[in-house]
Structures are given as C-alpha cells and as structure tokens.
C-alpha cells in the first residue's frame, strides 16, 4: 500500500514539474488553476513533497497559482513560507488578489499580514489598505487598480504605444478596454481595444463617435450585487469603478464576478440544506460536525412538534389503521411541493427578480400552481385510496387533506423567504426547516382532523 502511495506521489511530482516547465515556456494551454489543482492533490498525499515544490515555484507564477487556491490553503501558506518570500509573492499579485490574500491570513496571523504590508512602498501600501478597508459586500473590495486608462485628449497611437510598454513590463494584464478620463481624472467612458483598430492613430479619443463609447460604471461603495447584475445583464468583461466625484479608481473583472456567482449559488444550496458553507471548507471534522448538528437539532425539535400533532389523534389512528399507511403520503407531497416553491422563490430573490409589489404576484402565482396540482393529485390519491382500502369516505378525507396541504405548501413556500428577507435574515437560511414544520403539521392535522370528523 505504501509502495503504491510512493508511486502516486512520484507521478504527481513529475506531472507538476512538467506543467511548470510548460508554463515557463509560455504554453498557453497551461493555466495557473491547473497547477493549483495538482498542488492541492499533492498536499493531500505528501506534506513534505508539497512544501518542497511550492518553495521551488518562481514567485511570479506562484502569485497567480496561490490566487486560485482555497482560502484555507492561502492561510496555511503564511505558516510555511518566510515573511520575505510571502512579501515578494504578494507584491506580484494583482491588487485585488493581494488585498484578499492579506485579509485571509490576517484572520489568524495578523502580525504576519502587517509585516508583509510594511514591505510595500508607500503608494502600493496605501492602495492595499484602501482595498482592505472596504466591507465584503462593497464593489470596491473586488476592485483592482491595474487597468489601462487614457486621457480623452490623448492620441490613440500614443496610448497604444504606452499600452505596449505596460504589457512588456507586465504591469497590466487582461486588458479589453481603454478607460477614458478627462483632465481631472473624471471617468468619461470606455472604448474596446478592437474598436480602436478602425480609427487612425493620429486621431484623439475625443474624435471617436460617442456611440462607440460604453459608459457602464459603478460606485466603489455600491453593493457588489449591483455589479453582478450589470455583468450578467450587459455581458461585460470588466466594469470601471468610480468614487463619489466620478473619478476613476479601478475596475472589476469578470473572473471575480464568476467567483462571486459561484460562491453565492453554493452558499444558497448549503444554507437551504442547513449546512454552513464556510464551515464546510474547514478541515476540522469537529467544526463541520458541530455546524451540521445545530441544524439537525433544530430539525429534531420540529419533528417532535409534528409528532405531538399526530399524538393528538392516536385514538383515531387506532380505530382506522389505514390512516397510518396514508399519513406519509400527505406529508411527503406537501414537503416536496413546498420545496419546489421555496427553491424557485429564493433563487428569484437572489437574482433580484422579486422586489416590492412582485412579492404579492409571486405568492398568488405559487398558491395557484399548488392548488392546481393539489386538485389533480387529490383526485388521483382519492381514487387510489378507495380501491386500496374500500372505504369511500377515506378517499374524500385524503383528497381534501391533499388540497389543504398543497395550498399551505405554496403559500408558505413563497411567503417564508419573503418574510425572512423583510426581517433582514438570509432567506436561504432556515427556510427549509420552517417550511417542513409547517407542511408536516398542516398535513397531519388536516388529514387526521378530517378523518376524526368524517370517519368516526
């Protein structure tokens, strides 16, 4: 077994070494992400070999690789490398990635983060400190200051020569636009580099027709969700960021937006399952188990509440055993219908498709859909129950209960997340537990209550 492990380690090291050589040879098929994935795999197999490799990677490349790695690995790196190496690696990152890296390691190693920051020159240090000062949900926290800007009165040819020098010295990367400013640094608009090809280089940017300019931009204090919405609605590759005086500060690039969208979707999925997305990234099994246990404990309490409802009708169940057989059907249908409504509602809220007056429309729509399905499946289960147990009124009881429970599933599936949002609580957190409690209690109470009134 150990021999196989050694062989796997050697093969992995050889593969990493090959990719590093290919990347150094400017092989465009090799991306820092690919190298980061191999390093993570090696980290799980051999800590010693992993440490050897990361110490050998050129700092300029490792800056890109490290930016692709999970937060917990970035935090761990601060314990494996010297301050001098960490400072040099951080200095080679884009400003937004550098700020994020320092924030990550400062959570556990604030002294290390401060020492790294002190190695920066005054201008870079000021930029990083400004980025770190933004709150997590502000657009400025995802901004990078590296961009290609030009004065509106500058000649196109002169600006392109300047861009060439910036590219040769690796001061900028992933440039798609020239972001134009006036003499006071106020943002005027952006023009795509491909648009510049059709204009004479002797022309000034001010000579370009206004319809060739794009003027999408965002305030640095705006919510990052606004930026996400602009990227998705207008198919942007980058978005200029301005201050209160409309002066150009930096840009947000599409790769950061993709990460935000993915993180948001993951968080919603985890939260709806009662799982903490931050805890799931930890390696501490106790911490993961603890966060899951909290929600399981809440679920246990709600399950006991549903069982108490059932206990109120124990004599009814003893009289008609068929009720015990059919009870799970009512609860299951209500739970699934509610989950459908809840999932659609929470997702639409996250995408900004439900606002203000849309809330009532959403509830009406979901209730109507649930009622239609309730009537359909009420007929089906009513007929099935009759032929199954040959008790005519039993089919009526479960049919009525099915309509009532699916109605409540539609109503509460749509209203619970809307109410939580009004209370400034994340709709994805706790909605599932609350909805399950409602559909179980309503389902059992309506079914057993109707059975008591009609069958006994």
N, C-alpha and C positions, 0 to 999 in steps of 0.2 A: 504493500500500500504506500509506504514511504517512498519506494523507488518510483512509482507512478507519479507521485506528487513532485518529486525532483525533476522528472522528465517534463511535466507540465510547466514547471517554473522556468526551466531552460528554454523551452519552446516559446514561452511568453516573452522572456527577456530578449530572445533573438528577434521576435516579431516587433517588439518595441524599438529595438536598435535599428531594424530595417526601416521602420516608419520615420524614425528620427533622421536617418540618412536621406531618405526620400524627400522629407520636408526641407532639409538643408539644401537639397539640390533643386529647390523650387518646383517640386512635383505638385501640381495644383489639385491632384486627386486626394492628397493627404491634408486633413484638416486638424487643427488643434483638438477638436472634440474627439476625433478618432484616437488620438494619443491619450487623451484623458481617460477614455473608457478602458484602454489597455492597462493604464496605470492603476485604475481602481480595481481591476481584476487581479493584478499583481499584488496590490496591497492586501487583498483578502487571502492570498496564498502565502506570501513571504514578506514580512515586515522588513527584514534585513535587505533583501534584494530591491525592494521598493525604495528604501531610503538611499541605496547606492545609486539607483537610476536617477531619482529626482535631483540628486546632487550633481549629476553629470550633464543634465539638460541645460543648454545655454539659457541665460536669464531672459533674453528677449522672447524666446519661444515659450519658456515656462510661464511667463507672464500671461500669454494667451491661453495656455493649457489650464493654468490654475483658475482662470476666469470661467472656464467651462465646468469646473468641479463643484460638487455639492457644498453647501455651507459648512457642514461638519468637517469636511476634509480641509477646506480652507482654514478653518480654525485650528485644526490639528497641525498644519504646516508651520504655524508660528512656534510650535514646540520642537520641530525637527531641524529647522534651519537657523543660522545665526542672524542677528539683527542686521548685520552688514549685507548679507545675501538677500534677506527679506526686503530691505530698503531698496536695493538695486532692482529687484524683481518688480516691486510696486511702482517704482519710477518709470518702468517701461510699459505699464498698463495704461489703457485709456482712462481719463479722469473719472468717469462714472464707475468703472470697474475697480479702480484704486480706492475710491471712497467706500464702495461696498465692501471690499476686502478689509479695509481698516475698521469699518463698523463691525464686521463679523468677529474679528479677532479681539476687538476691544471689549466685547461682552464678557470674555473670560480672562483676557490678558491686556487690560487697559494700558499698563505700563509699556508693554511691547509696542502697541499701536502708537503711543505717544513718542516713543524713541524713533520709530520708523518715520513718523511725520516730521520730527525735528531734523531729519537728514535732508529734507526737501529745501530747495531755495525758497526765498520769501514769497515769490509770485505763485509758484506751484502749491506751496503750503496754504496760501490764502484761498486758492481755488478749491482745494480738497476740503478745507474747513468749512467753506461756504456750502459745498455739496452735502457734507455730513450734517450740517445744521438743519437741512430740510427734513420734515417729517416723512415717514414712509409712504404716505398717500399723496404727497405733493409731486407735481410734474418735475420740479427742479431736482428731486432726488434721483431721477433716472436720466438726467441730462449729462451729456459730455460736452466739454468746451472745445474739443478738437473739431473744427469744421473749416470749410473754405468760404470766406466772405470776401466781398469786393465792394468798393465804393461805386455808387451809381454813376459817377462821372469818370470812372476808370475805363481805359480802353480794353476791349475784350482780349486782344492779343497780349497785352501786358499782364493781365490777370492770369491767362493760361500759362505764360512763362513762369509766373510766380507759383502756380499750382504744380508745375513740373518740378520745380526745386523742392517744394514741400513734400512731394511724393518721393523724390530721390533721397531725401533725408528721413523718410518715414515719419514725418511729423503729422501727417493725416492719412487716413485710410477710409475705404468705403465711401468715396465722395460721389454723390449723384447730382448735386446742385451747387450753383453759386448763389450764396445768400447775400442779398444786396442791402447796403445801408447808406444813409446819407452822411453828410459831413459831421453830424452829431452822434453817429452810431445808431440812429433810429432805423429799425427794420422797415424796408420798403417792399420787398418781395423776393421770390426765388425763381431762378430760371434753370431748367435742366441742362446738363452739360451737352446732351445730344442736340438741344436746340441751338447751342452756340455754333455748331458746325455750319449752319446755313447762313451765318452772318459774317461779314467781312471783319477781319481782326482790327482794322483801323477804326471801326465804329465804337462808340461808347455804349455802356449798358443802357444809358438813358435814351439811346436811339432805337432800342428794341421795342416793337409794338407792345402795348400793355397787355394784350390778350395772350402773350407768351409767358407772362409772369404768373406765378402761383403765390397766393398770399395767405395760405393756411399757416397759422401760428398759434401758440398757446402761452398763457401767462405762467411764470415759474411757480406761482402759488396755487394754481388751479389743481383740481383733483385729477389724479392720474387716469381715472376712469374716463374723463373727457378726452384725454389723449388717445386712449384705446379706441374710443368711439370714432374719433376723427380718422385714425389709421384704417379702421375697418370700413368706414363709410366712403372714404375718398381714395382708398388704395394707395396710401402714402408709403414712401420708403424712408423718409425722415421728416421730422417736424421741428421747425425753429422754435426756440423758447425765448421769450422776451420778459423784461421786467415791467414795473408799473408805468414807466415812461416810454414803453415800446422799444427800448434799446435791446439789441440782440445779445443774448447771453451764451447760447449754445444750441444744441439740437438733441432730440430724442430719436434714436434709430430703431428700425423695425425689429431687429433681433431682440431688443429689450422688451418691446411690446409683445412679441410672440411668447417670451418667457412669462410675462405678466398674465397673459390669457391662459397659458397652460397652468400656472400656479393657481389662478382663480378657479379654473374648472376642477382641478384636483382638490382644492380646499372645499368646494361645494359638495363634491361627491363624498369626501371623507366626513364632512360635517353632517350630511344627511344620514350617514350611517352611524353617527355618534362616535366618530373617530377624529382625534386631533391630528391635523396634517403636520404640524411642527414636531409633535412627539414621535410620529411615525418615521421621521428622518433620523431620529436618535438611534444610537447603537445599544443604549441601555435598555435591556429587556424589562427591567422593573418599571422604568418610566413609561414605556409603551403599554405594559400591562395595567399600570395604575390608571392612565387616562381612559383606556377601554373599560376598565372595571367601574369607573364612575358612571358612565352611561348605561352599563349593564345593570348597575344598582338602581338607577332611576327607572329603567325598563322593568325591573323586578317589582318595584313599588306599583307601577301602573298595571302590571299583570295581576297583582294581588287585588287591586281595585276592581278589575274586570271579574275576577273570581268571586269577589264579595257580591257582585250583582247576580252571578249565577246562583250563589248560595241562598239568595232571597227566594228562589223558585225551586228549591230542592224537592219539595213535595210534588210539584207539577212534573218534574223530570222523572221522579219515581213512578208516577201514575202513567206517564206515556214515555216509554224508553226511546221511542223513535226521535224524540226531541234531542236527546244526547247525540244521536247519529247525525242529525242535520245542523246542529249548532255551529260546527266548524265551517260549514259552507257559507253561512250568513256572514260570519266574522271575516273569513278569507276574502269573499267578494268585496266586502266593504273596505277592507285594508288595501287590496290591490287597486280598486277604483280611486281611493283616496291618494295612494302613492302616485298614480298617473297624473292626477290633478296637481298634486303638490310639486312634482318634478317639473311639469310644464310651467307652473306659476313662478317658482323660484328661478328657473332659468330665464324666463322672460323678464323678470325683475332685474336679474344680473346684467342682462343686455340692454336695460333701460327702455324696454318696450311697454312697461306698465308704470304709468305715472298719473297722479291726480285722479281725474274723472275716469281713467281707464280701469281703476280698481273695481268700480261697480260693474262695468261691462264684463270684466274678467269673471267676477262671481256669477253674474247672470248666465254667461256662456257655459261655465263649468257645471252649474246646477242643472241647466237644461240638458247638457250632454249626459250627465249622471242619471237624470230622470228618464231619458230615452232608453239608456242602457238598463236602468232599473226595471222599466216596464217589460223590456224584451226578455231579460233573464228571469223576471218574476213569473212570466208565463211558462218558460221552459222548466224552471225548478218546481213550479206548482204541479205541472203535468207529471214530471218525474216522480215527485213525492207521492202523488196519488197512486200511480202504478206500482210504486215500490212498497208502500205500506197499506194501501187500500183504505185510507182514511180521508174522505173527501175534504173535510174542513182543514186538515193538516196542510194540504196544498195551498189553501187560501191563506193560512197563517204565515207560512214561509214566503209566499208571494208578496204579501203586504209588508212583511219584515224586510224583504229584499229591497223593495221600493224605498222604504223609510231609510234604510242604512246607506243605500247608494246616494240618496238625496243628501244625507248628512256628510257623506264622504266628499261629494262635490262641493258642498257649501264650506265645510271646514278645511278641506284641502286647499281651497283658494283663499279663504279668509285668514287662516292661522298665519301664513307667512306675511300677509299684508299687515296684520295687527302687530306682529313682531317687529316689522320694519318701522311702524309708527312709534314703537317703544324704543327705537334705536338699538334693537337686538338683531344680530345677523339672522335672516330668515332661514338660512340653511341649518342653523344650529338649533336642535331641539324640536324642529317642526315635525319630524318623523315620529318621535316618541309621543308628542302631544296628539298627533293625528291618529296614531294606532290606538291610543287610550280612548279617544272619542268614538272611533268606529267600533271598537270591541264592546264598549259599554252600551252604545246606542243599539248595536246589533243584537247583543244578548238580551238587553232589557225589552226591546221591541218584540223580539221573537218569543221569548218566554212569557212576557206580559200579555201579548195577544193570545198565546196558547192557553194561558190561565183563564182569560175572559171568554174565549170562544170554545175551547175544547172541554173544559171542566164544568 
